[in-house]
Amino acid sequence: MKKDKKHLRTGFTTGSSAAAAAAACLEAMAAGLPPDRITIDLPGGGALTLPLHSFTKRNGQLIATIRKDAGDDPDITDKAVIGAVVTPILRPTSPRIRLRGGRGVGRVTRPGLPVKVGEDAINPVPRAMIQHEVSRRLPDDAGAVDVEIFIENGETLARKTLNPRLGIVGGLSVLGTTGIVTPYSAESYRETIRLCVEGIRREGFDTVVFSTGGKSERFARQAMPKMPDVVFVQIADFLGYALARAREGNFRRVILSCFFGKLCKWALGGDYTHAHTQAMDFAGLAEMAAAAGLSGEFCRFVAGANTARQIVESAWPEREAFLRVVGARALRRVRARLDPCVEVAITCWDFDGKGAVTWPA
């Protein structure tokens, strides 16, 4: 992908920054001095080496910071200073690693997010990264450690994000699923989709499998192991553009793999589904539920939901019926963008890939 004839520069996530800061504290605890650079493991394999921004000792605490570099991605946290305060606990405790958020890290106040209500907004993958980096540097004969993650000016930066609307108060979230930030321009991404779709037809395949990202593609590949690699195309938020290219390619089958949030936006008619362009229309979803004859109580729950995930993971008995209503609506909208003779299927996955609902059934 290119921008102004230059390759777009990758960056690293807030989760990687926090994990590296915590790791620097542990290395300084062992060696007496912090390293200039810290190497951490990435969730998907491989490693990442980051420069240390600052290090201090204060009242028995070790404090290290990393200045986040988001590369060429337009990220509000680019150049933010993310740090860790590590406090040794000399006596054995369980757990040995106490992880919490400090200043500038938000707290979750509404359901529907990967982190439970009342907890610090450190998402599951960054949490695992931090614990992994600390654990592998903590000697077996040492006691325990308290690890506090902080983000300088995090509360101010958070006002420019969706956090307040999502019910994350007091700061930013510590995010990241791969540890790496991969930037793209919309024009470049569309061009990538076009080239992939044209390549599938040139190789003689009559089926294309569109997914909204790496995780939904991985689940689709596992479900369709005999499908050749070339037919899988990640379309991110560009549903309308991808369907237009599929129509031009005269495919016999178009398969879509997604999670519930994208499914909802497709059902509501979204062609480009980025959150900055198309916020989730919970009122529209509630109207959809009402039109399907679902109870007024459930419709009010949908209208007041915080995220699509909150709906799909709720305990409401009407959840399954609503999921099928949304999928059927999304299927109709996708079919309307393609020739009537094209076979279309949509699979919506749960978040661990162990369950899925497919339309048509």
N, C-alpha and C positions, 0 to 999 in steps of 0.2 A: 504494500500500500504506500502511496506517495502523496506528499503535500508540498506544493511549490517545488516539484522536482527533487525533493529530498525525502529520504526514508523517515517515516514517523518513528519517533523515539519511544521505546517502552519505558515504563516506570515501575514502581513497587507500591504496594498497598499500605494502608494504615496498619493492617494486621502484621505485615512483614516488619514495619517500622517498630511496632511495639515489641514483637518477638526479639528483634535484634537489640533493642535497648535493654530488655531484661537479660538477654544473654551476655551483653557487655558487663553488666553489674556482676553476674556470676563469675565471669572470667577475671574481673578485677578482684573479687573476693578471694579467688584462689591464688592469683599471681601478685597481688599487691598493687598492680597498675592495670589500667584498662587497655585493651588493644586499640590500635588505630582503625582497624577494620574488623567487622564481625561477619562471620559466615553462618547462615542459617539454612536449614533444610526446607524445601518447598513441598507443599502438600501432594502435588502430583509427581514428585521425583525431582532430582536435581538439587542444586543449591544456589544461594544468592549471597553475594558479599556486599555489605553496605559500609560506608564510612561513618565513623563515630562523629557526632556533632559536638557533644560536650560531656564532661564527666566531673562529678564532685563527690566528696564525702562530707557528711554532716551528721553529727550526733549518732554515729554508728550506722547510719544509713548510706547506701550507695545509690547515686542518682546518675543515670545516663540518658542521653537524648539522641534521637536520629532526626535529621531534617528530611521529610518526605519529598521524593521526586516523582511526580506523576508522569514524567516524560512529556509527550505532546498531547496527552489527554486533557481536556478542559475540566479539571477536577478542582473543586473548591478547596480541597485539602492539600493541593500542591504547595510545597515549601513550608507546610505546617511543621512545627516542632513537636514530636511525639516522644514521650519518655517513660521511664520506669523508675520507681523508687523501690529498692529491695532492702528489706529489714531482716537481718538474721534473727532467728528464734533458736536459742541455744538448746532448749529442751525438745525432745521428740514430740511431735503432734501428728494428728491425723485430720486432714491430709497434710502432707509435708509441704505442699505448695498452696498457699492461700492467695488466690488471685481476685483482685477487685479493681473497680474503676475509681479514679481520683478526679481532680479538677479537670474540667473540659470534656469529660466522658459522660454521655447522657445516661439517663435512667429510664427504663421502659415503664410506661404508665397505662398502656392500652394493649389488649390482646391482639393476636394475629401476626406477631413477628416471631422470628426464630428464637428470640430470647423471651423468657417468661416475664410477666408483669412483676415489677418490683426489683428486677435484677439490673445490673449495669449492662449498658449496651455494647458488650463485647460479643460479637457473633461466634457461633460454634467453631468455625474453622480457625479464626485468629486465636480463640481461646485455647484450642488444641495445640496450635503452633507455639504459643507462649509457654504452655505447660511442658511441651516436648523440649524446647530449648533450655528451659530452666532445669528440668529433670535430668537431662543428660550431662549437665555441668555441675550438679549438686552431688558432692561426694557422699558415698554410702554412710560414712561415719559422722556426717554433719547432722545438725538438727533440722529445723524447718526454716522456711523463708516466707515472708509476707511480700507479695508483689503487687504494687499499685501502679496502674497505667494512667498516665495523664496526657492531655493535649493542650499545649499553650494556646490561649485565646479560643478554645474549643467552643465555649458557650456563644461567643460572638459569631464564629463561623457557622455554627449550627442554624442561626437565624436565616441563613441564605440557602438552606437545604429543606427537604421535605420532613425533617425530623419533628418539628413542632406539630405538623398535621398528623403524623403517624403516632404521636403520643410519646415521643422520646424527648425528655426535658433535661435541660441543664448542660447540654453539650452534644458532641458528635458521637457517632457510632464507630466502633473499631471493626472494620469490614475487610472482606477479601476472601475469595474461595480458592484462588490459585497462588496468591502471593505476588502476582505480577499484574500490572496495569497495561493492557494492550490497547493503544489508541487507534481510532479509525476516523476517517472523514466519511460523511454520508455518501458522497459521490464515489469514493473508493470502494465502499462496501457494496453499493449497487452494482458497480462494475465487476466486482468479484462474483456476485450472484449471477450476473449475465454470462460471464465467461464459464462458470461452472455448469450452468444449465445448457449452454450451447455445446460444451464438451460432452455432456451426457448423451445428447442426441447424435453428435458426430460419431460416438462410439457404438451407436446402434441400440441403446437401451430405451425402452418405452415407459420407464417408471422413474419418478424423481421423489426423493424423500426430503422434505423441508423440515428443519428443526429450528427452534428459537435460540439455541445456544449449545455449548459443549455438553452439558449434562443431559439435556433432552435428546441430543444426537447419540450419546453413549447408550442411553436406555433403548433407543430405537434400534441401534446396531445389535444390541444384545437380544432384542426380540426378533430380529430378522437376520440371523447370522449368515444366511445364504445370499443376501443381497450384496452385490459388488460395492466396494468402497466408493467408487466414483459417483454413485447415485445419491449420496448423502450430501446435502448442502445446508449450511447454517445461514439463516436469513435474518436473525436478530429481530429488529422491529419492522422489517420491510416486507410485510405480508403482501400488500397490494402490488408492489413492484415484482416480487417473486412470482405471484400468480400470473401477472401479465407476461412475464418471460416464459412461464410454463405453457400458457395459451399459444404463444408464438411457436413453441417447440412441438406442438401436436402430440403431447404425451398421452398414453393410454391410461396411466394411473398417476395420481398425485396423492402422496401420503404426507400428513403433517403431524409432527410430534411436538408437544408443548406441555406447559404447566397451566394451572387453573387461571392465573392472572391474565396470561395472554389469551386463553380461551374466552374469558369474559370480554376482553376488548375486541376480539374478532366478532363475537356475537353481537356486540354493540355497534358494529360497522366500522371498526378502526382499520385503516389501511397502513398507517404508520403509528406504531404503538409505544413509542418512547414516552416515559413518564412526564418529561418536560413539555411534550406536545399533547398527549392524550392522558389526562388524569383519569383514574378509575371513576366511572359514573355509577355510584352506588344507588342513586335514585332510579336510574335506568334499569339497573339489575332488579331492584325491588318491583318496578312495574312489570318486568318480565316474569317475576315470580307470581305476582298477582294475576297476570293474564293466564298463567298456567293453573290457577285455582289453588295455589298454596295459601296457607293460613295467614290471616292478618298479622299475627304475632311474628311469624317467620319473616314476612315481608318487612315489618318494622325493624327486625334484627338485621336484615340485609341492608336496608337503607342507612342504618346507623353503624355499619361495620367499619372497621379501621383499615383492613386489607382484605383482598380476595382470599388470602390464606386463612384468615380468621373464619371465613364462611365455610370453606371446604374442610377445615379441620374441626369444625364445631360438632357438638353432640346432638344437634337438632335432628329429629327423625326425618324431616323433610329435606335434609341435605342431599341425599342421593337423588331424589326426584329433581331437585333444582339443578344439580350437576348435569343430569341428562337433558333437562330443558335448555340449559346454556349450550351444551354441546350440539344439540340438534339445531339450535339457531345459528351457531357458528358454521355448522356444516352447510346449511342452506345458503348462507352468505358466501361461503367459499365456492360452492357449486355455481352460484350466479355469475362468478367471475371467469368461469371456464366453459368450454363447449359442453353441451348436454351429454355427449357420448363419453366423457372422461369419468373414470371411476375415481371417486374421492373418498378418503378415509382420514379421520382425525383421531389421534390417541392422546389423551391427557393423563399424565403420570402423577402419582403422589411424590412427595419430596425425597423418598428414599428409593424410588424405583421398584418397589415390591408390589405395587398395585397400579392398575391402569383401567381407564374406561375408554372404549373405542366407539366411534360413530362411523358408519352405521353399525349397529350391534351385530 
